[in-house]
Amino acid sequence: MAQMIFSKTYSAGQKIFAMGDEGRNAYFIERGRVQVSLPKDDGETIIAELGKGEIFGEMSMIDDVPRSATVTAVEDTEVIVIQRSRFIQPLKSAHPMMNLLLRIVLARFRDAQRQLSGMRTTSSEMNTSLEEIRSLAFDRINTERDMRRGLDAGEFEMHYQPITSLDGGHIAGFEALMRWRKDDGGFVSPVEFIPLAEETGLIVELGRWALETSLKEQKNLAGRFNENFPAVAAPFMSVNVSGLQLSEIDRLADIIDASGTPPGDIKLEITETLMVENFDHAKAALDKLKDLGVLIAIDDFGTGYSSLSYLHQLPFDTLKIDRVFVTNMDKSESSQRIVRSIAQLALALDMNIVAEGIEEQAQMDALRDLGCQYGQGFFMSKPLTTDAAHELIDSKATW
């Protein structure tokens, strides 16, 4: 693999790069000095002289256009070369508005350089790239604005997907899933708005609302369920919790306490990523939630970076097997072995299993035979509105 950061030495008078060259690297001066110059009709203009600890060539790391100046070593100079590929992914993952602001600053700086050198041309390629980023940035800003307006206007709603007892065939719980129905009646995909909500911090406010709404509905569903299935335990409510919500654990505890929902009927789902990003923080938060009596599930188990030590140290009650293993069970023996191994692991750790993505009877039967206690998927039911969930319970549906 090619080095992304390495050292290089230039002799006095040696050109490091020339105006118009492809910009692939930035340079950090460890020793020596360099001159930055622009061509003019009567020669060249020195616009800067840089020494130890200074950086040059950094503009091409952002806008990927040809060099706008020439840099020459004034004396023997050693630099650290930083390749652009080192920063491509961070730039791509940055908020589009940050990219837009950076590129606007660079565009104005380059225009100033052109005026200084007597040039008047503007790169059409750079303008096209800037317009694309501008469009993306404003799309993101508009979506964020619409999310805030939508929350105030009541456009967000919770849908509830049944979680079924594979042994008893009855509803054992529901997973609460957030949906955004805009004022035109169309839905915005969670894949689109959840990452943006997490990025902007709005997920905290949305998460509070989702937890409050779901726990309130749990009592309604439980009452209805007990009327139709008096001999079966009331269904639990499973709610996804973000890392930012775990950072305000006292607020979460207050919502749970104020809901009046029995803590044992509340299951909070977290992802494997949260454990990896800050294990100590996650453990402290989950221990506090566990002290309240709520149940805790690890979502999409087997697809991330989980460690057996995490399972041993954190107070999980449930492992949720990702749908990718369930979907491939009839095509892949390895998927079956993975599901069986997870089920055996859960049994050894006194945890239960929820298998996601069940789409047919054969999968449901196989999962039951492999030792999974619970399942959810379109075979049983898609996520339902509140009214539809009530109707499902009233129909006394079993599988």
N, C-alpha and C positions, 0 to 999 in steps of 0.2 A: 504494500500500500504506500502511495506517495506521501511524503511528509507535507503537512499543511502549514507548519511553522518551522523555519530553519534559518540559519545565519549565512550571510554572504558578504564578501569583501570586494570593494571597488577601489581602483587606484585613482590617484589625483588626476583630474581631467577626463576620467572615463564617464561616458554617458550611461545613466541608469535606465532611463527611458526617454523617448522623444515624443513631442506633440504628435498626435495621430496614431500612436501605437495602441494596440489592444490593452485594455486595463485589466490585468488578472490579479495583481498583488498590491498590498499596501506595505509600507516599510517603516520600521521603528529604528531610529539611529542609536546604536550602542556607543560608537565613537566616531569622530570626524565631523565634517561639515559638507553640506550640499547647497547648490544654488538652484532655484526654480526660475525659469525664464520663459518669455513669450517672444515669438518672432515679430519683427517690425520691418517696414520697408528699408530702413537704414541700418538694420542689424537685428539686435535683440534687446529686450528690456528685462532686467533682473527684477523680479517682483518679490522675492523672499530669499533669505539665507537661513538655513536651519541647522541646528547642532544636536548634541547628545540629548536623548530623552524626547525628541520631537518626532512627529509622524508625518509622512507625506505619501501621496498616492491613494489616500483613503477614499476619495470621491468615487473612484471606479468600483469600490467595494459595494457601493449602494446602487448606482445607476447604470453600471455596465456599458458605458459608452467609451469611445476612444479618448486617449489622454488629451487633456486641454492645455498642457504645458510640458516643457522639457526640464528634466532634472539631471544635473551633472555633479559628480563628486568634486569638491574644491580641494580636498586633501584625501589621503588614504582614509577610507570610510568603511566601517563595518555596520551592517544593518541586519535586523531580524526581518525576514520575509514572511508575510502573512498572506496566505493564498485566499482568494475570494471564496473558494469552495468551502472554507471553514465557516463562513457566515451566511451561506445561502439559505440554510434551513431556518436559523433564527430570524432572518429578514422575512422569509415567507410566512412564518408563524406570528410575526408582529402584527399589531392592529393596523389595518389598511390606512387609517388616518395618520399613524406615525410614519408609515412609509411615504404617504403623500406629503407630509410636512418636510421630511428629509429631502425628498426629491425637488420640492419647490425651492428650498434653500439652495440646493446644488444648482438648479437651473438658473436662479438669479445670480449666483456666484459666477457661473460660467458665462452668463451674459456680460457681467462686469469685466471678465477677462477678455472677452471678444472686443468690447469697446476699447479697452486699454491697448489692445494690439491692432486696432483698426479694422477688425473683422466684423461683419454684419450678418453672417449666415447663422441659421439655427438648425439643429439636427432634427429632421422630421421624425427619425426613429425615436429620439428621446421624447419628443412631443406626443407621439402615439402612445409610448409607454406611460407617460404622465397622465394622459387622458384615461387610460385603462385603470390605473390605480385610483385616479380621482373618482371614476364611476363606482369602483368597488368600495371605496371609502364612504361615499355618500349613500350607497345601498346599505352598508352596515349601520351608518348613523340613523338612517330612516327606519331600519328594522328595530334598532334600540329605542328610538323615540316611540314607534308604534307599540312596542312591548310595554313601555311605561304607561302609555295612554290606554292600552288594552287592559292592563291590570286594574287601572282606575275605573274603566268602563265595564268591568265584569266580563270581558271577552274570554278569559281563561276559565276552564272548567276541568273537573276531575272525572276521569273514566275509571271503571273498576273491572279488572280481569279476574275471574274466579281462579282460585288455586284449589285443586281437587285432591281429596284423599284417594290414593290409588288402591288402597285396600277396601275402604268403605264405599267408594264411588260417589260420595256426596261432597258438597262444597265445604272446604276447611278454612278458607280465608279468601281475601281479595288483595290484589296488588293495585295500589292507587297510581294512576298514570296521568300526567298533566297533558292537557290538550288546549290549543289556542284556536278558537273559532273567531275569525275576524268579522267585522260588521257586515261584510258582503256574504257571509255564510260559509266561506271557504276556510279550510283548515291549513294552518302553517305546520309543517313537519317539525316534530321535536328535534330531529337531527339538525335542523336549521337554527332553531331559537335557543335550545338548551346550551350549546357551547358558547353562544354569544352572551347569554345570561350569566354564565359562569365567568366569562372574560370581563364583563362590565361590573360584576358584583350584584347585579339585579337578582341573581339566583337566591340570594339571602332572603329578600322580600318575597319572591315567588315561593321559596321553600317554606317560609313561615305560613303563608296563606295555604299552601298545599297540605301541610301537616294539620293545621287547624280545621280545614274543610274536611279532610279525610277522616279525622278522628270523630268529628261531629257526625259524619255519615255512618261511621262504624256502629254507633249506637242504634241508628235507624235500621241498618241491615241486620244487626244482631237481634233486635226485637222482632223483626219480620221473620227471621230465620227460626227463632225459638217457637213462633206460632206454627210454623210448617214442619219443623223437625225438633219436637220437644225433647227427644231422647239423645240429641247430638249436641256437642259443645258449640257455643256461638263462634262464628268465624272471626279470625284475627284480621287486622288491617296491616298490610305491609306497605311501607312508605319509603321512597328513596331519599337519602340524605347526602348532601354535597359536603366537600371538605370545608367550604366556607361556613356552612351551618355548624359543623363540629367546632368551629372556632368560637361560636357563641353558645356554648353548651348550656349555660344558665338559662338562656332564652328558650332553648329547646325543652329544658326541664320544666320551665314555667308553662309552656303550651301544653305539654303532656299532663301536668298536674291540673291545669284549668279545664281540660277537656272532660274530666270525669270518667274517661274510658279506663277500664281496668288495665293496668300496665301489662298484664300477661296476655292481653288481646292486641297489643301493639308490637309490631315487628319493624325495625328500622334496617334498611338495606344500605350497605356501603360497598364501594368498589375496591378491588385489590390495589389500585393505584394509590388510594389514600394512605394505605399502610406503608407503601414504599416511599412516598414523598416525605412523610414525617411520622415515623413509627411511634416515637415517644408521645407526641401530641395525640395521635389517634388512640393510643392505649389509654391515656388519661381520660379522654373524652368518653370512650366506650365503657370504661370501668365505672364512670359516674352514671352513665345511662343504665348500665346493668344494675347498679345499686337501687335505681328507681323501680326495677322489676320488669323492664321492657325486654323483649326478645331482640336479638341482633343477628342479621344474616349477611354473609359475604356474597355479593352478586357476581355473576359471570365467572364463577370459579373455574380455573384451569386455562383461562385465556390470557392472563396477565403475568405478574411476577411474584406470585404467592410463594411463600416459604412455609415448610412444615413448622418452623419455629414460630411463625406468626399464629398459626392455628393453635399451637400449644399455649401461647402467651396471651392471646386476646379472647375475650369472653363471647365467642360466637355460639349461637344455638343452631344455626342453619347454614348449609352450603347450597347455593343455587348453581346447578350445572348449566353452562351456557348452551344455547340452542344448537350451536354448530355440532356438538357431539351427538345430540339427540337426532338431528336431521340426518346425520351420516351413519346412524347405527345399522341400518339395513344394507349399507354399502361397504362398511368398513369394520372389520373385526377389531382393529385397533381402537376405534371409537367405543365399541362395546366393552373392551378391556378397560379403557379409561373410566367409563361410567361405573363399571363394577368395582374398580380400585377406589374411586372416590366414595362410593357407597360403603365399602369396607372400612375406609379411613374414617368416615363420619361415624360409623357405628362404634369404632374403637375410641373415638373422642366424645362419644355420647352426644352427637349432633344428628339432626335430621336432614333430609335431602329434598330439595324442590328441583325437578327437572323442567326446564323451559323448552318451548317450541314444539310441543306434542301436536302432530297434525293428523295422526291416524290411530286406529285401534291397536294395530300391531305394535306401534311404538309404546303405547300406554301399557300393554301387556308385558312387553319386554322389560320396561323400566321397573314394573312391579316385581317381576321375577329377579331382577338384578338387585333388589333391596331398596329401591327409592320409595319413600313414603308419600311424597306429594308431587303433583305435576300441574303444569299450566300450558295452554296453547290453544290454537284455533280449533283443534278437534273438540275440545270442551266448549270453549266460548272465546270470542274476540273481546277486547275491552269494551265495556258497556257504559252507557250513560246511567245516571242514578235511577231513572224510571225503568230502564231496561233491566238493570240489576234487580230491582224489586220484582219485576215480572218474572225473571228467571227463578227467583226464590219461590214465588207464589206457584210456579208451575211444578214445584217439587222435583226439579230436574236432578237426575243422577246419571252416572256413566259406568 
